[in-house]
Amino acid sequence: MVLIVSIGLLTQVVTGQELKEFASIEGDFDMLVTDHIGRVYLTQGYELFLYSEEGQLLYQFSDLSRGEIEQLDVRNPLKLLLFYPGYAQIAFLDNTLSATLDIVELSQLQLDLAQLACTSFDNGFWVYDPVSFRLVRFDQGLNITNEVSNINMLIGAETNPTQLMEHDSWLYMYDAEYGIFVFDSFGTYIKSIPIPGAKYISVRSNGIFLEFENRLVKYDDLSLQQIEIELPITDYRSVRIEKKKLFFLTENGVKIYSLSN
């Protein structure tokens, strides 16, 4: 059963508060990502923009040599991961969007066709290889620390994952057909959460948020309950939630809603 609640009830704030438009950012952007402190990352082709939650532009980054930014991991705001699958390259940026390390050439690691990548603890990173159906973790020195082989046999499904992320010592891999596959930080397969059909998922300390078409659902891993969050608008391309704010990517930019009296 899916419960439907307002964001006010979800965040357990005092009564008398409601969602109001807090800020906006104008522009035609391709992708919206937010971090746990509420900062907003927006891509536009090969460019990346970092905004405050008040909508103020803080920093920007561009790199013409690798084409469009396809994947962005901001789990650690001090070390962002940009993945360019078409070039089999990973770049790392600091909190001012300045390059911090040399480009990781996955072709030199025999991962030319890697499909997904994400940051990991102790400055490491994970890569998913769809050719051999394996997950590989590297440390900062590009040494393999952990490897999960033949994932399809391990989980009993022919997967085609679209997201990979690590949070609080757990590694999450999302497949739109099967749902969420959970591994520990060493790559041991733990369980699956069969919630398919989402466009995007975000893992936070208070739950897993799944974005469906015109719906945002929170999954509580302890109660196994799914809670649908009432949204103030319906005309948007993607939505993110951070604490008491909702961020909507629209055709004209970003709208930020916040709880206020």
C-alpha positions as CSV (number, residue, x, y, z in Angstrom):
1,M,0.0,0.0,0.0
2,V,1.2,3.5,-0.8
3,L,0.3,6.3,1.6
4,I,0.0,9.9,0.2
5,V,1.2,12.7,2.5
6,S,2.4,16.3,2.2
7,I,6.1,17.1,2.6
8,G,5.1,18.8,5.9
9,L,4.0,15.5,7.4
10,L,7.0,13.8,5.8
11,T,9.5,16.0,7.5
12,Q,7.5,16.1,10.7
13,V,7.4,19.9,11.0
14,V,4.9,21.8,13.1
15,T,1.4,22.4,11.7
16,G,0.6,25.6,10.0
17,Q,3.4,25.4,7.5
18,E,2.9,25.1,3.8
19,L,5.1,24.9,0.6
20,K,5.9,28.2,-1.0
21,E,8.1,29.0,-3.9
22,F,11.4,29.9,-2.3
23,A,13.7,30.7,-5.3
24,S,14.1,30.1,-9.0
25,I,16.9,29.7,-11.5
26,E,16.3,30.6,-15.2
27,G,17.9,28.6,-18.0
28,D,17.6,25.6,-20.3
29,F,19.3,22.8,-18.4
30,D,19.7,19.1,-19.1
31,M,20.1,17.6,-15.6
32,L,19.3,18.6,-12.0
33,V,21.2,17.1,-9.1
34,T,21.2,18.3,-5.4
35,D,23.5,17.4,-2.5
36,H,22.7,16.9,1.1
37,I,23.4,20.5,2.1
38,G,20.9,21.8,-0.5
39,R,23.3,23.0,-3.2
40,V,22.0,22.7,-6.8
41,Y,24.0,21.3,-9.7
42,L,22.8,21.9,-13.2
43,T,24.3,20.6,-16.5
44,Q,23.9,22.2,-19.9
45,G,25.7,20.1,-22.5
46,Y,29.4,20.1,-21.5
47,E,28.9,22.8,-18.8
48,L,28.2,22.3,-15.1
49,F,26.8,25.1,-12.9
50,L,26.7,25.2,-9.1
51,Y,24.0,27.3,-7.4
52,S,23.2,27.9,-3.7
53,E,19.7,26.9,-2.5
54,E,18.8,30.5,-2.8
55,G,19.4,30.4,-6.6
56,Q,22.7,32.3,-6.6
57,L,25.3,31.1,-9.1
58,L,28.5,30.1,-7.2
59,Y,30.8,28.3,-9.7
60,Q,30.8,26.9,-13.1
61,F,32.8,24.3,-15.0
62,S,33.2,23.4,-18.7
63,D,35.2,21.0,-20.7
64,L,34.7,20.8,-24.5
65,S,37.0,17.9,-24.9
66,R,34.6,15.2,-23.5
67,G,31.2,16.2,-24.8
68,E,28.1,16.3,-22.7
69,I,28.1,15.5,-19.0
70,E,26.1,12.2,-18.7
71,Q,26.5,11.2,-15.1
72,L,27.2,13.3,-12.0
73,D,27.8,12.1,-8.4
74,V,27.7,14.8,-5.7
75,R,27.5,12.5,-2.7
76,N,30.7,14.1,-1.4
77,P,30.4,17.8,-2.1
78,L,34.2,18.1,-1.7
79,K,34.8,15.6,-4.4
80,L,32.4,15.4,-7.3
81,L,32.5,12.6,-9.9
82,L,31.8,13.3,-13.6
83,F,31.5,10.2,-15.8
84,Y,31.7,10.3,-19.6
85,P,30.7,6.8,-20.7
86,G,31.2,7.6,-24.4
87,Y,34.9,8.5,-23.7
88,A,35.4,5.9,-20.9
89,Q,36.6,8.7,-18.7
90,I,36.0,9.9,-15.1
91,A,36.9,13.4,-13.9
92,F,36.9,14.7,-10.3
93,L,36.1,18.2,-9.2
94,D,36.3,20.0,-5.8
95,N,33.6,22.1,-4.2
96,T,34.5,25.0,-6.4
97,L,34.2,22.9,-9.6
98,S,37.9,22.9,-10.1
99,A,39.6,19.7,-11.4
100,T,41.4,18.0,-8.6
101,L,42.9,14.8,-10.0
102,D,44.1,13.5,-13.4
103,I,41.4,12.0,-15.6
104,V,40.8,8.3,-15.0
105,E,41.1,6.5,-18.3
106,L,38.9,3.4,-17.9
107,S,40.2,1.9,-21.1
108,Q,43.6,1.5,-19.3
109,L,41.7,-0.4,-16.7
110,Q,40.1,-2.8,-19.2
111,L,36.7,-1.1,-18.7
112,D,36.2,0.6,-22.0
113,L,32.5,-0.1,-22.1
114,A,31.7,0.8,-18.5
115,Q,28.1,2.0,-18.1
116,L,27.9,3.5,-14.5
117,A,30.3,5.0,-12.0
118,C,30.0,6.5,-8.5
119,T,32.1,7.7,-5.6
120,S,33.0,5.5,-2.7
121,F,34.5,5.8,0.8
122,D,38.1,6.8,1.3
123,N,38.3,8.6,-2.1
124,G,37.5,5.4,-4.0
125,F,35.0,4.8,-6.8
126,W,32.8,2.0,-8.2
127,V,32.4,1.1,-11.9
128,Y,29.8,-1.2,-13.4
129,D,30.8,-3.1,-16.5
130,P,27.8,-4.4,-18.5
131,V,30.0,-6.7,-20.7
132,S,31.1,-8.9,-17.9
133,F,28.2,-8.0,-15.5
134,R,30.6,-7.0,-12.7
135,L,31.1,-4.2,-10.2
136,V,34.7,-3.1,-9.6
137,R,35.9,-0.8,-6.8
138,F,39.1,1.2,-7.1
139,D,41.0,3.1,-4.5
140,Q,42.5,6.6,-5.1
141,G,45.7,4.9,-6.6
142,L,43.5,3.0,-9.1
143,N,44.1,-0.3,-7.4
144,I,41.2,-2.8,-7.4
145,T,40.0,-3.2,-3.8
146,N,36.8,-5.1,-4.4
147,E,35.1,-6.9,-7.2
148,V,31.6,-8.5,-7.7
149,S,31.6,-10.9,-10.6
150,N,28.7,-12.2,-12.7
151,I,26.0,-10.1,-11.0
152,N,23.2,-11.5,-13.2
153,M,23.9,-15.0,-11.8
154,L,24.3,-13.6,-8.3
155,I,20.9,-11.8,-8.2
156,G,19.1,-14.1,-10.5
157,A,18.1,-11.5,-13.1
158,E,19.3,-10.1,-16.4
159,T,19.9,-6.6,-15.3
160,N,20.2,-3.3,-17.2
161,P,21.0,-0.8,-14.4
162,T,20.7,2.9,-14.9
163,Q,22.0,4.2,-11.6
164,L,24.8,3.4,-9.1
165,M,25.4,5.1,-5.8
166,E,27.0,4.6,-2.4
167,H,25.5,5.9,0.8
168,D,26.3,5.2,4.5
169,S,28.3,2.0,3.7
170,W,25.8,0.6,1.3
171,L,26.0,0.4,-2.5
172,Y,22.8,0.7,-4.4
173,M,22.2,-0.3,-8.0
174,Y,18.9,0.6,-9.7
175,D,17.3,-1.3,-12.6
176,A,14.0,0.1,-13.9
177,E,12.6,-3.4,-14.5
178,Y,13.5,-5.1,-11.2
179,G,14.1,-2.3,-8.7
180,I,16.9,-1.7,-6.3
181,F,19.8,-4.1,-5.6
182,V,21.7,-3.5,-2.4
183,F,25.3,-4.4,-1.6
184,D,27.5,-3.6,1.3
185,S,30.5,-1.4,0.9
186,F,32.7,-4.4,0.0
187,G,30.4,-5.6,-2.7
188,T,28.6,-8.4,-0.9
189,Y,25.0,-8.7,-2.3
190,I,22.5,-8.1,0.5
191,K,19.0,-7.9,-0.9
192,S,16.7,-6.5,-3.5
193,I,13.9,-3.9,-3.1
194,P,11.4,-4.7,-5.8
195,I,10.1,-1.2,-6.7
196,P,10.5,-1.0,-10.5
197,G,9.6,1.8,-13.0
198,A,11.3,4.8,-11.4
199,K,13.1,7.4,-13.6
200,Y,15.5,8.3,-10.8
201,I,16.3,7.4,-7.2
202,S,18.0,9.3,-4.4
203,V,19.3,7.7,-1.3
204,R,19.2,9.8,1.9
205,S,19.6,9.0,5.6
206,N,15.8,9.2,6.1
207,G,14.9,7.0,3.2
208,I,15.0,6.2,-0.5
209,F,13.2,8.7,-2.8
210,L,12.0,7.4,-6.1
211,E,10.9,9.7,-8.9
212,F,8.1,8.3,-11.2
213,E,6.2,10.1,-13.9
214,N,4.6,13.0,-12.0
215,R,5.1,11.2,-8.7
216,L,7.6,11.2,-5.9
217,V,7.7,8.3,-3.5
218,K,9.6,7.8,-0.3
219,Y,10.5,4.2,0.7
220,D,11.2,3.5,4.3
221,D,13.6,0.5,4.6
222,L,12.7,-0.2,8.2
223,S,8.9,-0.2,7.9
224,L,8.9,-1.3,4.2
225,Q,6.3,1.4,3.7
226,Q,6.0,3.5,0.5
227,I,4.8,7.1,1.0
228,E,3.8,9.3,-1.9
229,I,4.6,13.0,-1.5
230,E,2.1,15.6,-2.7
231,L,3.8,17.9,-5.1
232,P,2.9,21.6,-5.6
233,I,3.3,21.5,-9.4
234,T,2.9,18.9,-12.2
235,D,4.6,20.6,-15.1
236,Y,8.2,19.6,-14.5
237,R,10.9,17.3,-16.0
238,S,12.5,16.0,-12.8
239,V,12.3,16.6,-9.1
240,R,14.7,16.3,-6.1
241,I,14.1,16.6,-2.4
242,E,16.5,17.8,0.3
243,K,15.3,18.1,3.8
244,K,12.5,20.7,3.7
245,K,12.9,21.8,0.1
246,L,11.7,20.5,-3.3
247,F,13.7,21.3,-6.4
248,F,11.9,21.0,-9.8
249,L,13.6,21.1,-13.2
250,T,11.2,22.7,-15.7
251,E,11.4,23.8,-19.3
252,N,12.5,27.3,-18.2
253,G,14.8,26.5,-15.4
254,V,14.5,25.4,-11.7
255,K,11.8,26.1,-9.2
256,I,12.7,25.7,-5.5
257,Y,9.9,25.3,-2.9
258,S,10.4,25.5,0.8
259,L,8.2,25.0,3.9
260,S,7.3,28.3,5.5
261,N,4.7,29.7,7.9
